[in-house]
Amino acid sequence: MFPHRIIASLGICLATATPVFAADLVEAPPPAPPTWTIAIEGSPEFYAINNGSNTARSLADTYFKFSVSHSFDNNFVGGVSLQPTLKTGGKSQYYGEATLGYKIKLTDSFTLTPSLGLGYTWHDTGIIKDGNANAEVPYYALYLAGDWKLNQQWTWNVFNLRYRNAFNTTWETPKVATGVTYNIDSYNAVYTSVGYSWKKIDTSSSPYNDLAGDKINIAIGYKHSF
């Protein structure tokens, strides 16, 4: 009889403990989505039109862009970037910029992101100011991006529009671009884009006394989020 009493007691204990064990087996919440992104982008740029000794579709320069951005809970996104541009002929120009934007989800798949950038460019800029042909200047930029998420892997970056100008001299450089992004997983993505830019600076040399075609580029990049 003694062993039967032990077995019965164990059965009562197990029956009592079962709800406790069941309560412990609650599913863990899903991991929080990444909020930080680091990216590197590279692109050759080609002259868009014939201009003096520059021939349309010949190589103008090659740039590399390094950036860090952060997505906030209230749909704002901020970032900083550094872009060295290596020009043909051994010259170089550098850009440092900070941006702040706001993501507007128009539909479940389409997002519109306007943003404002404040930056500084230096070295062989080609910007004319007070008789200096390579002035180093602060500038502002207005951006508008439209992205259409096709599925879990693919996003069509339908358009990315830019208007950029120096604060105290004429340096208008609008640009339009389109491209695609492939999401490898939740943390890594690669992308490519093509763009066309225009330019207007303070000079009487044709055609830059008016806004004219400047460069065509084909960029590739990689992004890692965490």
VEXDREN-2710 file (C-alpha; in Angstrom, 1 decimal):
% VEXDREN-2710
k/r/px/py/pz
1/MET/0.0/0.0/0.0
2/PHE/2.9/2.4/0.7
3/PRO/4.1/2.6/-2.9
4/HIS/0.6/3.2/-4.1
5/ARG/0.3/6.2/-1.7
6/ILE/3.6/7.6/-3.0
7/ILE/2.4/7.3/-6.7
8/ALA/-0.9/8.9/-5.8
9/SER/0.8/11.8/-4.0
10/LEU/3.1/12.4/-7.0
11/GLY/0.1/12.4/-9.3
12/ILE/-1.6/15.1/-7.2
13/CYS/1.6/17.2/-7.2
14/LEU/1.9/17.0/-11.0
15/ALA/-1.7/17.9/-11.5
16/THR/-1.3/20.9/-9.3
17/ALA/1.9/22.1/-10.9
18/THR/0.7/21.7/-14.5
19/PRO/-1.0/25.2/-14.7
20/VAL/2.2/26.8/-13.3
21/PHE/4.3/25.2/-16.0
22/ALA/1.8/26.2/-18.6
23/ALA/2.0/29.8/-17.4
24/ASP/5.8/29.7/-17.8
25/LEU/5.5/28.6/-21.5
26/VAL/4.3/32.0/-22.7
27/GLU/5.7/32.9/-26.1
28/ALA/8.6/35.4/-26.1
29/PRO/7.7/38.8/-27.7
30/PRO/9.2/39.3/-31.2
31/PRO/12.5/41.1/-31.3
32/ALA/12.3/44.9/-31.8
33/PRO/12.9/46.1/-35.3
34/PRO/16.3/47.6/-36.0
35/THR/16.5/51.4/-35.6
36/TRP/20.1/52.1/-36.7
37/THR/21.4/51.7/-40.3
38/ILE/24.9/52.1/-41.6
39/ALA/25.4/52.3/-45.4
40/ILE/28.1/52.6/-48.1
41/GLU/27.4/53.6/-51.6
42/GLY/29.7/54.0/-54.7
43/SER/29.0/55.4/-58.1
44/PRO/30.8/56.6/-61.3
45/GLU/29.3/59.9/-62.6
46/PHE/29.3/60.7/-66.3
47/TYR/28.9/64.1/-68.0
48/ALA/25.3/64.5/-69.3
49/ILE/26.1/67.0/-72.1
50/ASN/29.0/68.3/-74.1
51/ASN/30.5/71.3/-72.4
52/GLY/33.9/72.7/-73.5
53/SER/36.4/69.9/-73.2
54/ASN/34.0/67.6/-71.4
55/THR/32.3/65.1/-73.7
56/ALA/28.8/63.7/-72.9
57/ARG/28.9/60.2/-71.4
58/SER/32.7/60.5/-70.5
59/LEU/33.7/59.9/-66.9
60/ALA/33.4/63.0/-64.7
61/ASP/34.2/61.5/-61.3
62/THR/33.6/58.6/-58.8
63/TYR/32.1/59.1/-55.4
64/PHE/31.8/57.0/-52.3
65/LYS/29.2/57.9/-49.6
66/PHE/29.3/56.6/-46.0
67/SER/26.2/57.2/-43.9
68/VAL/24.6/56.5/-40.5
69/SER/20.9/57.0/-39.8
70/HIS/18.4/56.4/-37.0
71/SER/14.7/55.8/-37.2
72/PHE/12.7/57.2/-34.3
73/ASP/9.4/55.9/-32.8
74/ASN/7.5/58.9/-34.1
75/ASN/8.3/58.3/-37.8
76/PHE/11.2/60.8/-37.9
77/VAL/14.5/59.6/-39.3
78/GLY/17.8/61.4/-38.9
79/GLY/21.2/60.8/-40.3
80/VAL/24.7/62.0/-41.2
81/SER/26.9/61.3/-44.2
82/LEU/30.4/61.9/-45.6
83/GLN/31.0/61.8/-49.4
84/PRO/34.4/62.0/-51.0
85/THR/34.3/62.6/-54.7
86/LEU/37.3/61.8/-56.8
87/LYS/37.3/63.9/-60.0
88/THR/39.1/63.1/-63.3
89/GLY/42.4/65.0/-63.5
90/GLY/43.3/64.3/-59.8
91/LYS/41.0/66.8/-58.2
92/SER/38.6/66.0/-55.3
93/GLN/35.6/67.4/-53.5
94/TYR/34.1/66.5/-50.2
95/TYR/30.6/66.7/-48.7
96/GLY/29.5/66.4/-45.1
97/GLU/25.7/66.5/-44.5
98/ALA/23.1/66.0/-41.8
99/THR/19.5/65.2/-42.6
100/LEU/16.1/65.0/-40.9
101/GLY/13.1/63.5/-42.5
102/TYR/9.6/62.2/-41.8
103/LYS/8.1/59.0/-43.1
104/ILE/4.5/59.2/-44.3
105/LYS/2.9/55.9/-44.9
106/LEU/0.3/56.6/-47.6
107/THR/-0.7/52.9/-48.1
108/ASP/0.4/49.6/-46.7
109/SER/3.1/49.4/-49.4
110/PHE/3.9/53.0/-50.4
111/THR/5.9/55.5/-48.2
112/LEU/6.6/59.1/-48.9
113/THR/9.6/60.7/-47.1
114/PRO/10.3/64.4/-47.3
115/SER/13.5/65.6/-45.6
116/LEU/15.8/68.5/-45.1
117/GLY/19.6/68.4/-45.3
118/LEU/22.2/70.9/-44.1
119/GLY/25.8/70.4/-45.3
120/TYR/29.2/71.7/-46.1
121/THR/31.3/71.1/-49.2
122/TRP/35.1/71.8/-49.6
123/HIS/38.3/71.4/-51.6
124/ASP/38.0/71.4/-55.4
125/THR/34.4/72.5/-55.4
126/GLY/34.2/74.5/-58.6
127/ILE/31.8/76.9/-56.8
128/ILE/32.4/80.6/-57.6
129/LYS/32.2/83.1/-54.7
130/ASP/34.0/86.5/-54.3
131/GLY/36.4/85.7/-57.1
132/ASN/37.3/82.3/-55.7
133/ALA/36.7/79.5/-58.2
134/ASN/36.8/76.8/-55.5
135/ALA/34.8/78.3/-52.7
136/GLU/34.1/76.2/-49.6
137/VAL/30.4/76.8/-48.7
138/PRO/27.6/75.6/-46.5
139/TYR/24.5/74.5/-48.3
140/TYR/20.9/73.2/-47.8
141/ALA/19.1/70.4/-49.6
142/LEU/15.4/69.4/-49.9
143/TYR/14.6/65.8/-50.6
144/LEU/11.5/63.8/-51.5
145/ALA/11.6/60.0/-51.7
146/GLY/8.8/57.7/-52.7
147/ASP/9.2/53.9/-52.0
148/TRP/6.9/51.1/-53.0
149/LYS/7.4/47.8/-51.1
150/LEU/6.6/45.1/-53.7
151/ASN/7.1/42.1/-51.3
152/GLN/9.3/41.0/-48.4
153/GLN/12.4/41.1/-50.5
154/TRP/12.0/43.8/-53.1
155/THR/11.3/47.6/-52.8
156/TRP/11.0/49.9/-55.8
157/ASN/12.5/53.2/-54.9
158/VAL/10.2/54.9/-57.4
159/PHE/11.7/58.4/-57.1
160/ASN/14.2/60.4/-55.1
161/LEU/14.1/64.1/-55.8
162/ARG/16.7/66.6/-54.7
163/TYR/17.0/70.4/-54.7
164/ARG/20.4/71.6/-53.4
165/ASN/21.9/75.1/-53.2
166/ALA/24.5/77.1/-51.3
167/PHE/23.3/79.6/-48.7
168/ASN/25.2/82.7/-50.0
169/THR/26.0/81.9/-53.6
170/THR/24.4/80.3/-56.6
171/TRP/25.0/76.5/-56.7
172/GLU/21.8/75.0/-57.8
173/THR/22.1/71.2/-58.3
174/PRO/18.7/69.5/-58.6
175/LYS/18.6/65.7/-59.2
176/VAL/16.1/62.9/-59.9
177/ALA/16.9/59.2/-59.3
178/THR/15.1/55.9/-59.3
179/GLY/16.2/52.4/-58.3
180/VAL/15.5/49.1/-56.5
181/THR/16.4/47.6/-53.1
182/TYR/16.8/43.9/-52.4
183/ASN/16.3/43.0/-48.7
184/ILE/18.6/40.0/-48.0
185/ASP/17.0/39.6/-44.5
186/SER/15.7/41.9/-41.7
187/TYR/19.2/43.4/-41.2
188/ASN/20.9/43.5/-44.6
189/ALA/20.0/45.0/-48.0
190/VAL/21.7/45.9/-51.3
191/TYR/20.4/48.5/-53.7
192/THR/21.1/50.2/-57.0
193/SER/19.9/53.4/-58.6
194/VAL/20.3/55.6/-61.7
195/GLY/20.2/59.4/-61.5
196/TYR/20.3/62.6/-63.6
197/SER/21.4/65.9/-62.2
198/TRP/21.4/69.5/-63.4
199/LYS/23.7/72.4/-62.4
200/LYS/23.7/76.2/-62.3
201/ILE/26.6/78.3/-60.9
202/ASP/27.6/81.9/-61.0
203/THR/29.5/82.1/-64.3
204/SER/29.0/83.6/-67.7
205/SER/30.5/80.5/-69.4
206/SER/27.9/78.7/-71.5
207/PRO/25.8/76.7/-70.7
208/TYR/26.0/77.2/-66.9
209/ASN/24.5/80.7/-67.0
210/ASP/21.3/78.7/-67.0
211/LEU/20.3/75.4/-65.4
212/ALA/21.7/72.7/-67.6
213/GLY/22.3/69.0/-67.6
214/ASP/25.3/68.1/-65.4
215/LYS/25.8/64.4/-64.7
216/ILE/24.4/60.9/-65.0
217/ASN/25.2/58.3/-62.4
218/ILE/24.7/54.6/-61.7
219/ALA/25.1/53.8/-58.0
220/ILE/25.3/50.5/-56.0
221/GLY/25.1/50.3/-52.2
222/TYR/24.9/48.1/-49.1
223/LYS/22.9/48.8/-45.9
224/HIS/23.2/47.0/-42.5
225/SER/20.6/47.7/-39.8
226/PHE/20.8/46.9/-36.1
END
